[in-house]
Amino acid sequence: MLSQHLLFFFAMLGAFNGIGLAAFLWWRARGKPALRWLSLLILAVGVRTGKSVAFHFWPDIPRIVLQFGLTACFMIGPCLFFLVRSCQSDTSGPSLLDRWHIAGLVILAVGVNVFLPYTGHPALWRHVITPGINYVWLGYLLLASVQLFRHRTRLAGAPTGPLLLGALVGVWVIWIAYFTAGYTSYIVGALSFTFVLASSVVVYLRQRAGQATVEPYQDRRIAEPEATMQLQALAELMAKERLHLDPGLTLPRLARRLGMPQTRLSQLLNDNNQTSFKQYLAQLRVLEAKVLLRQLPPKPLELVAEQAGFQSMSTFHSAFKKHEGITPAAFRAAATVS
């Protein structure tokens, strides 16, 4: 009897903690897509494992509970996939294609739940829908793995790298535990989630403790050959993708695109390039503005400022005069005469 109580406690611990953690992450996300998807992923796994524990100990529970848990299981793979996608995107939300993708999944889940409920079609759920859900989960696991592998170089030094790798490995462990439950026990899947969640919290706390004393910059200066290579990679990225033309470009976004921590990019610019992030962007935008100012027929200065990536005319004028010593209008007049 005691062993059964302990088994229930540890199996249900992951489900309860997971749902609580999901709510906390959703509250802390404040518009950050990666945290939103992470909270949804943990919620889906938590609900799925909670259903497993309930069914293991009370096989006669209402079928609506099984249906709810299996629907959550259907969303585990997509949540992981879009978590990976959100960490690789520079936009504040999913693309139009991703929105259609998400809408299709939601419509499919709602349609099956409404028109093919478990209570009226138990055999269909046992022999078709449930196996289908598990293979959909596997399909998205493979897609997420491919996405992470393709962007491994870029994510190697990014802060989101350990998060994505940990989420991917954890979900693989849980899927394997459920897939092999026929050879072990159905409760192993829930126990694996408790283990994965506890391990993730321990790793997070250790990393946070180790980072508590880290200064904004590294203790040692970046070696010159390494800095030269990284500055060249930055220049190539900016020349190819022209990110400086986006007025909303931020240091974290640029660091993520370059595949390095934000603090390292800041150090690279300040110590090895002798410029701040804002000054670096201003230089590139002034160079772009000079090209636009030489074009014929002449464009309005407001349009030049906008196309060069400046947020306002005042910022455009001050940055241009600081770098060139004259106003944009005077530069265009001189370029026209010459």
N, C-alpha and C positions, 0 to 999 in steps of 0.2 A: 504493500500500500504506500509506504514512504517513497519507494522508488518511482511509483507512478506520479505522486505529487511533485517530486523533484523534476521528473521528465516534463510534466505540464508546465511547471514554473519556468524552466530554462527555454522550453520551446516557445512559450507565449511571451517571454521577456523581449525577444527580438521584435515581435509584432507590436507590442505596446510601445516600446522605446522608439521603434521606427516611425510609427504614426505620430508620436510626440515630436520627434526630430523633424519630420516632414513639415509639421505645422510651424515649428520654430524657423526652419530655413525659408519657408514661404513668407513668413513675416519679415525676416531679415533681408530677403531678396531685393525689395524696393525697386522693381523694374529690371533687375539683372536676369537676363534669360537663362544663363547657366545655372544659377541658384534655383530658379523656378523649375527647370527640368530636373535638377537633382532632387528637389523636394517631392516632385511628382513621382520620380523613380522610386524613392524610398517609401512613399505612401503606397504605391502599387505593390511593391514587394511585401510591405507590412500587412496589407489587407490580404494578399495571397497566402502568406504564411499563417495569418490568424485563422483563415478558413481551414487550412490544413490541420491545425491543432484542434479546432472545434470538431471537424469531421473525424479525426483520429479517436478522440475521446467520447464523442457523442455521434455515432454513425446515423442516428435518426433525426438529425437537425433538419429544419425546413430547407427545401430545395432552393428557395430564393437566396439563402445564405451561400450555397454552393455556386449558384449563378453569379452572385455578386463577386465572390472570390475569384472565379474563373475569368470574369470580365476584367478584373484588376490584373490578372495574370496576362491577359491579352495585351495590356498596355505597357508591360515591363520592357519588352524589347524596343518598341517605338520611343519610350521615354529615354532609354539609354542612347539610342541612335541620335535623337534630337539634342541630348545633352552634349554629345561629341560635336554635332553640327554647330551648336550655339557657341562652343568654345573656339571654333575655327572661323567664325563669322565676325565681321567688324560692324555689322549693323546692330541696331538696338532691338531687333526682333526678327522673326523668321521671314524668309523671302516669300514671294508670291507662290512659288512652286511648293515650298514647304507648307504654306498655309493650306493649299489644296490637298496636300498629302495628309496633313493632320485632320482636315475636315472629312476626308474620305474614311479615315480610320474611325472617327467618332460616329459618322453616319452608319458604318458597318456594325459597330458595337451596339449602338442604339437599336438599329433595325433587327438584329438577331435577338436582343433582349426583349423587344416588344412583340415581334411576330413569331418568335420561336422560343418561348420561355421554357425553362427547365421543367416546370411542373407539367406541362403538356407534351413535352418531347424528351423524356428522360433518356431513351435509347439513343436518340440523335446526339444528345449532349455527351453521353458516355463514349460512343463509338466513332463520332465524326468531329464534333465541335471541340471537345477537349483535346484530342490528339492534334487537331488543326491548330489550336491555340499554342500548344507546346512547340510545334514546328514553325509557327510564325515568330515566336519568341526566339528560337534558334536562328531563323533567317535574319532578324534584326541584330542579333548578337554577332553574326558573321559580318554583316554590313558595318556595324560599329567597329569591329576589329580591323576591317580593311581600311576604313577611314582613318583610324588611329595609326595604322602602319604606314599609310601613304604620307601622313603629316608628322611622322615620328621625329624628323630632323628639326622641324619648326617648333615642335612642342617639347623638345628635349630640355631646353632651359627655361621654358615658360612656367609661371606659377600654376597654371591649370594642368600641366603635364601629369604630376602625381595624382591629382584628383581624378582625371580621366582613366589613367591606368588602374587605379584602385577600384573605381566603379566597374570597369570592364572585367577585371579579374574576379571581383566579388560576385557579379551577376553570372559569370561563367560557372563559378563554384556552386551557386545556388541552382542553376539550371541542371548541371550534372547531377547534383544531389537528388533533384526531383526525377530526372530522366532514369536514374538507376535505382529509384525507390523500390522497384519490383524485386530487386535482388537484396535490398537492405530493409528499409522500413520507410513508410510514408512520412513519418515524423522527422526523418533525417533532413528533409528540405527546410523545415522550420528551424531546426537546430543549426543548420548551416548559416541561415540568415542571422541568428543570434551571434554566432561566432564571427561572421564577417563584419557585422555592425560593431561589436565590441572591439575587434581588431582595428577597425578604421578609426574609432574614437581614440584608442591608445596611440596609434601612429600620429594622429592629428595633434594630440596633446604633447607628444614628444617633440614634434616638429615646431610647435608653437613655443614650447619651452626653450628649444634650441635657438629660435629666432628672436627671442625676447631681447637679447642684448646686442643684436646686430644693428649697426649704425646705418644711416641712409646709404652710405657708400661702403665698399669693401675696404678692409683694413690695408690691403696692398694695392699698389697701382697696377693697372692692366698692362701687361707686357706689350712693348711697342709693336712687335710683329703681329701679335694677336689683335691689338687695337686697330692696326692698319687694315687687316683682313676684315674686321667687323665694320669699320667705317666704309670700306669699299662695298661690302654687302649692303649697307644702308644706302649708299649713293646709288647702287644699281636698282635697289627696290624703289627708291623715290623716282628715278629716271624712267623705270618701266611702268610703274603703276600711278605715278604722279599724285601721290597721296596728299602732298602739300596743297593741292588745289581744293581740298575739302576744308571749309572753314571750321568744321567741328572736330578736326583731327586732334587727338589727345596723346599724351606720352604713353599711357597704358595701352592704347590701341596700336600705336606704332611699335611698341615693344612686343606686343603679341604677334603682329605681322612679321616682325624680324625674328621671332623665336627666342627672345632673351628676357630675363627679368627686368622690370621697370627700373629698378635701382641701378642695374648695370648699364642700361642705355643712358640713363642720366649721367652716370659717372663717365661713360665713354665720351659723351658730348662735352661735358664740363672739363674733364682732365685732359683728354686726348685731342679734342677738337677746339678747345678754348672758347666754347660758346654754350649758351643755355639752349634748352629745347625751343623756347619761343624765338630766340634770336636765329636759330638754325632754320626754322620755318620761315621767318621773315626774310632771310637771305634768299631762299629758294623762290619765295613769292615775288620778291623784287625783281629777280632775274626773269621770271615769267612775265611780270608787268612790263619790263623793258621790251621784250619781244612783241607784246601786244601793242605797245605805244608806237612801235615802228611800222605797224601794219597800215595799209591803205585799203579802202578809205578809213580815216581815223574813227575810232570808236569813242563814245562818251566815256569820260573818266570813271563814272559810276560803274559802267559795264566792265571796264578794265579791272577795277578793284575787285568786282565780284568774280570774274573769271580767273583772276590770279589767286583767289583763295582768301582775300581779306574780308573780315567781318563788317567793316565800316569804312567810310571815306576818311575819317580822322586817323584811323590806324594805318590806312594805306598811305596817306600823306606823310605822317610822321616817320614811318618805316622807310619809305622811299627817300625822303630827304636825309635821313640818318645815314643810309648806305651810299647814296649817290651825291649828296651835297646840294642837290637842287630839287625843285618840285617836279612832280610828274608832267605838268603842263610845260615847264621850261625844258625838260628833257625831250619831250616830243617836238617842241619848236626847234631845238638844236638839231635833232635827228632829221627833221624835214629839210632844214637849210643845207645840211651836209649831204 
